[in-house]
Amino acid sequence: MSELLSIKNVSLFYDHIHALRDVSLHLDKGETIALIGANGAGKSSILRAITGLQEIRAGTIYYNGERLDGRQPDAIVRAGISMAPEGRHVFPYMSVKDNLLMGAFTRKDKTEIAEDMHKVLEKFPRLRERFHQSASTLSGGEQQMMVIGRALMSRPKVLLLDEPSLGIAPKLVQSIARSIVAINRDDHVSVILVEQNSRMAMRISHRTYALITGEIVISGNSAELQNDDRIRKLYLGGDTA
C-alpha cells in the first residue's frame, strides 16, 4: 500500500491544555485505521488537526505528498478529505435530501452529484424512505447514517468518522459498521475511524492506534491487537458490541 496521509510529530493545544503530544501516524491508500481510547485521549483532536479545525503547534501533516497543515478547512474538503463529526450535527429543519446536498457544497458537477446521491441512498435505504422528512424526525441512528452520507457527497478520498456508534441502538451500530466496511472496500475510500467502542473499531479496521492523554501508546495490526493483553486490559473490558 502507498502512504496517503501522514502525521509527523504533531503537538496541539487548546489554550494551555496539551491535547496531542508528538503524535505520529499514517494512513495508507485503501485502508481503514482505528483510533481508540477514553474520552480526552486525543482521538478527536487528531481529526481536528487533519481538517484544519484546530491549528497545530508543532509537527507536519502531509496528504498525497503535499503539506496539508496550514490550509483552510474548505480547501481540505476540496482536496478530498471529509469528516462526519461527533454528535451528528444535522440541520434539523431541513429535509434529508437537503442535508445530504450540503455535503456537496464545494461541487458544481450536477450530474455526478445526482449519481452520488443515488449511491448514498443505495447504501442507506432508510434515508430513501425518509428522503423528504425533516432531519429532526429521524432516529439517532438514522441521523448518523445521514451525516456519513453527507460526508460522502463531497466524494472524498479520505473519510474521517468521529464516534459513529455514540448513542446508537446496538442493531444500528452493526448496520453502520457494515456500511463503513463497504465504503472502504467498494467505494475505495480510505477511512480514519475514531471510536470508544474499541471492539467494533478493531473488528472493521486494518490497523489500530491506541491513545492515552494525547499520546499513542500502542499501535499495530488490528486483528493481532485484539489478542494483545495490554489492549484487552485497557480498552476491551467494558465493550459490549
C-alpha positions as CSV (number, residue, x, y, z in Angstrom):
1,M,0.0,0.0,0.0
2,S,1.1,3.6,-0.6
3,E,1.0,6.2,2.1
4,L,-1.9,8.6,1.6
5,L,-1.8,10.7,4.7
6,S,0.8,11.1,7.4
7,I,1.0,12.9,10.7
8,K,4.5,13.5,12.0
9,N,5.4,14.7,15.5
10,V,2.2,16.7,15.9
11,S,1.5,18.7,19.0
12,L,-1.8,20.5,19.6
13,F,-3.1,22.7,22.4
14,Y,-6.4,24.1,23.5
15,D,-5.3,27.2,25.3
16,H,-2.9,25.8,27.9
17,I,-4.2,22.2,27.6
18,H,-1.7,19.9,25.8
19,A,-4.1,17.8,23.7
20,L,-1.7,16.0,21.4
21,R,1.9,15.2,22.3
22,D,4.3,14.4,19.5
23,V,1.8,12.2,17.7
24,S,2.9,10.3,14.5
25,L,0.7,8.0,12.4
26,H,-0.1,7.3,8.8
27,L,-3.0,6.1,6.7
28,D,-2.3,4.0,3.6
29,K,-4.4,4.2,0.4
30,G,-7.2,1.7,0.7
31,E,-7.1,1.0,4.4
32,T,-9.1,1.8,7.5
33,I,-7.3,2.7,10.7
34,A,-8.9,2.9,14.1
35,L,-8.1,5.5,16.8
36,I,-9.2,4.1,20.2
37,G,-9.0,5.5,23.7
38,A,-11.1,7.0,26.5
39,N,-12.7,10.5,26.5
40,G,-10.0,13.1,26.4
41,A,-7.3,10.8,25.0
42,G,-6.9,13.0,21.9
43,K,-8.7,11.0,19.2
44,S,-10.9,13.8,18.0
45,S,-8.1,16.2,18.3
46,I,-6.3,14.3,15.6
47,L,-9.3,14.7,13.3
48,R,-9.5,18.4,14.1
49,A,-5.8,18.7,13.2
50,I,-6.3,16.9,9.9
51,T,-9.3,19.0,8.9
52,G,-7.7,22.3,9.8
53,L,-10.4,23.0,12.5
54,Q,-7.6,23.3,15.1
55,E,-4.2,24.7,14.4
56,I,-1.3,22.5,15.3
57,R,1.6,23.9,17.5
58,A,4.3,21.7,16.1
59,G,4.8,18.9,13.5
60,T,3.6,18.3,10.0
61,I,0.7,16.8,8.2
62,Y,1.1,15.5,4.6
63,Y,-1.6,14.4,2.2
64,N,-0.8,12.9,-1.2
65,G,2.7,14.0,-0.7
66,E,1.8,17.7,-0.2
67,R,1.8,19.7,3.1
68,L,-1.8,19.9,4.5
69,D,-1.4,21.7,7.8
70,G,-2.0,25.4,7.4
71,R,-4.7,25.1,4.8
72,Q,-8.2,26.3,5.4
73,P,-10.9,23.7,6.2
74,D,-12.8,24.3,2.9
75,A,-9.6,23.7,0.9
76,I,-9.0,20.5,2.8
77,V,-12.5,19.3,1.8
78,R,-11.9,20.2,-1.8
79,A,-8.6,18.2,-1.6
80,G,-10.6,15.1,-0.8
81,I,-10.9,14.8,3.0
82,S,-14.3,14.8,4.6
83,M,-15.5,14.3,8.2
84,A,-18.6,13.0,9.8
85,P,-18.4,14.8,13.2
86,E,-19.2,13.5,16.6
87,G,-22.7,14.3,17.8
88,R,-24.1,14.2,14.2
89,H,-24.7,18.0,13.8
90,V,-27.6,17.8,11.4
91,F,-29.6,20.7,10.0
92,P,-32.8,19.8,11.9
93,Y,-35.4,21.8,9.9
94,M,-34.0,20.8,6.5
95,S,-35.0,17.6,4.7
96,V,-32.8,14.6,4.5
97,K,-32.3,15.5,0.8
98,D,-31.1,19.0,1.6
99,N,-28.9,17.8,4.4
100,L,-27.2,15.4,2.0
101,L,-26.8,18.1,-0.6
102,M,-25.0,20.3,1.9
103,G,-22.2,17.8,1.7
104,A,-21.7,18.7,-2.0
105,F,-21.4,22.4,-1.3
106,T,-17.9,22.5,-2.9
107,R,-19.0,20.8,-6.1
108,K,-20.7,22.1,-9.3
109,D,-21.0,18.8,-11.3
110,K,-24.8,18.3,-11.0
111,T,-24.9,15.0,-12.9
112,E,-22.2,13.5,-10.7
113,I,-23.8,14.9,-7.6
114,A,-27.1,13.1,-8.6
115,E,-25.1,9.9,-9.1
116,D,-23.5,10.2,-5.7
117,M,-26.9,10.9,-4.1
118,H,-28.2,7.6,-5.7
119,K,-25.2,5.7,-4.3
120,V,-25.8,7.1,-0.8
121,L,-29.5,6.1,-0.9
122,E,-28.5,2.7,-2.1
123,K,-26.1,2.4,0.8
124,F,-28.6,3.7,3.4
125,P,-32.1,2.6,2.3
126,R,-33.6,4.2,5.4
127,L,-32.7,7.6,4.0
128,R,-34.6,6.9,0.8
129,E,-37.7,6.1,2.9
130,R,-37.3,9.4,4.7
131,F,-35.9,11.5,1.9
132,H,-38.4,14.4,2.2
133,Q,-38.7,14.3,6.0
134,S,-37.0,16.9,8.2
135,A,-33.8,15.7,9.8
136,S,-35.3,16.3,13.3
137,T,-37.8,13.4,12.8
138,L,-35.0,10.8,12.3
139,S,-33.8,8.5,15.0
140,G,-30.2,8.9,16.2
141,G,-29.0,6.0,14.1
142,E,-30.8,7.4,11.0
143,Q,-29.2,10.8,11.6
144,Q,-25.8,9.1,11.8
145,M,-26.4,7.4,8.5
146,M,-27.3,10.8,7.1
147,V,-24.2,12.5,8.4
148,I,-22.0,9.8,6.9
149,G,-23.9,10.1,3.7
150,R,-23.4,13.9,3.7
151,A,-19.7,13.4,4.1
152,L,-19.7,11.0,1.2
153,M,-21.4,13.6,-1.0
154,S,-18.1,15.5,-1.2
155,R,-16.7,12.4,-3.0
156,P,-13.8,12.1,-0.5
157,K,-10.7,10.0,-0.9
158,V,-10.3,10.0,2.9
159,L,-13.3,9.8,5.3
160,L,-12.9,10.8,8.9
161,L,-15.6,9.3,11.3
162,D,-15.8,10.7,14.8
163,E,-17.6,8.3,17.2
164,P,-20.2,7.0,14.7
165,S,-21.6,4.5,17.2
166,L,-22.1,7.0,20.0
167,G,-25.7,6.9,21.4
168,I,-26.9,4.5,18.7
169,A,-29.0,1.4,19.2
170,P,-26.9,-1.8,19.0
171,K,-28.7,-3.1,15.9
172,L,-28.0,0.1,14.0
173,V,-24.4,0.1,15.3
174,Q,-23.9,-3.2,13.4
175,S,-25.5,-1.7,10.3
176,I,-23.3,1.3,10.4
177,A,-20.2,-0.9,10.9
178,R,-21.1,-2.9,7.8
179,S,-21.6,0.4,5.9
180,I,-18.1,1.6,6.9
181,V,-16.6,-1.7,5.6
182,A,-18.5,-1.3,2.4
183,I,-17.4,2.4,1.9
184,N,-13.8,1.3,2.3
185,R,-14.0,-1.9,0.2
186,D,-16.4,-1.0,-2.5
187,D,-16.0,2.8,-2.8
188,H,-12.2,2.7,-2.4
189,V,-12.3,5.4,0.3
190,S,-9.6,5.3,3.0
191,V,-11.1,5.7,6.5
192,I,-9.9,7.0,9.9
193,L,-12.3,5.8,12.5
194,V,-12.4,7.3,16.0
195,E,-14.3,5.1,18.4
196,Q,-14.7,4.4,22.1
197,N,-16.3,1.1,21.0
198,S,-12.9,-0.4,20.7
199,R,-14.1,-3.9,19.9
200,M,-16.2,-2.8,16.9
201,A,-13.4,-0.4,15.7
202,M,-10.8,-3.1,15.7
203,R,-13.0,-5.6,14.1
204,I,-13.6,-3.5,11.0
205,S,-10.2,-1.8,10.7
206,H,-6.8,-2.9,9.3
207,R,-4.6,-1.1,11.9
208,T,-5.2,0.4,15.3
209,Y,-3.6,3.3,17.2
210,A,-4.4,3.4,21.0
211,L,-4.1,6.7,22.7
212,I,-3.8,7.8,26.4
213,T,-3.7,11.5,27.3
214,G,-2.6,12.8,23.9
215,E,0.0,10.1,23.2
216,I,0.0,7.0,21.0
217,V,0.9,4.2,23.4
218,I,0.2,1.1,21.3
219,S,-0.2,0.5,17.5
220,G,-0.3,-2.4,15.1
221,N,-2.4,-4.8,13.1
222,S,-6.0,-4.7,14.4
223,A,-6.6,-8.4,14.3
224,E,-3.4,-9.1,16.2
225,L,-4.0,-6.3,18.8
226,Q,-7.4,-7.8,19.7
227,N,-5.4,-10.6,21.4
228,D,-2.9,-8.2,23.0
229,D,-3.2,-8.3,26.8
230,R,-2.5,-4.6,27.1
231,I,-5.4,-3.8,24.7
232,R,-7.7,-6.2,26.5
233,K,-7.0,-4.7,29.8
234,L,-7.1,-1.1,28.8
235,Y,-9.9,-1.0,26.1
236,L,-11.9,-4.2,25.7
237,G,-13.1,-4.9,29.2
238,G,-16.2,-2.7,29.0
239,D,-17.2,-3.0,25.4
240,T,-20.3,-5.0,24.6
241,A,-20.6,-4.7,20.8
